[in-house]
Amino acid sequence: MSLHRSMVAQGLQLFKYRGQIPVLLFIMAIPVIYFSDYGTQPNWYLKLMNGCSVLCVIAGFAVRAFTIGTTPKGTSGRNTKEQVAESLNTLGIYSVVRHPLYLGNYLMWIGLIFYCKNIGFVLLVTTMYWLYYERIMMAEEDFIGKKFGKFYDEWSSGVPAFFPKFSNYRAGNVPFSIKSVLRREYSGFLATVVGYVFIDWFIRYFHCGKFLPRNIMVWALGVSVIITLVLKLLKKQTKILEESDRS
């Protein structure tokens, strides 16, 4: 088997388990936090890492929200279980980057990793993310390339895979829908808040002798749980968030 075919085959398998990556990152964070010496880190460094954390998470949410909010039904946008595409997205965010959801995921996850305040861990996770998702992106592009042929080749030749080229931007035909974002993203929102609480608790537990996260974290978790439950109830029990032209 050629190297390309081998990586595509690996990508198809890895695609099925990508939802477990955050759990792995949380497990990896525990020894990193334990062995990090926060007491010797200068205050400017801690503030810088916290700032990078917040900015990356916000940017990741923004990328994902814009992608999901402007993706019509049946396209190559957001497929959770298998490769599916009735048409190819080439406008909107897909005119500046070919894999915006994976870019958004990386920014959100690396934002949480920055909160561990260990630059070595940031570099390690970045490398792991690339090795994992490079194969998934190759598998997706292999599938889409075979289905759309020359149309895909022309689009992909001018649009970068992961690093956006904003000068390419062409407005899409689908208006932004906040309903799509609320229907799709509440679980990711809750997972991010849980991640912050998780990391904060272990930092305080290992290095401050405190057995509870800070009050602000407890409040943030409580509010996010309520928001998630409300949105999940609206999605399952009502038609408020339904849209006929969206997935």
ABEGO torsion letter per residue (X at the ends): XBAAAAAAAAAAAAAAAAAAAAAAAAAAAAAAAAABBAAABBAAAAAAAAAAAAAAAAAAAAAAAAAAAABBBGBABBBAABBBBABBBABEAAAABABAAAAAAAAAAAAAAAAAGBAAAAAAAAAAAAAAAAAAAAAAAAAAAAAAEAAAAAAAAABBAABBBAAABBBBABBBBAAAAAAAAAAAAAAAAAAAAAAAAAAAAAAAGBABBBAAAAAAAAAAAAAAAAAAAAAAABAAABBAABX
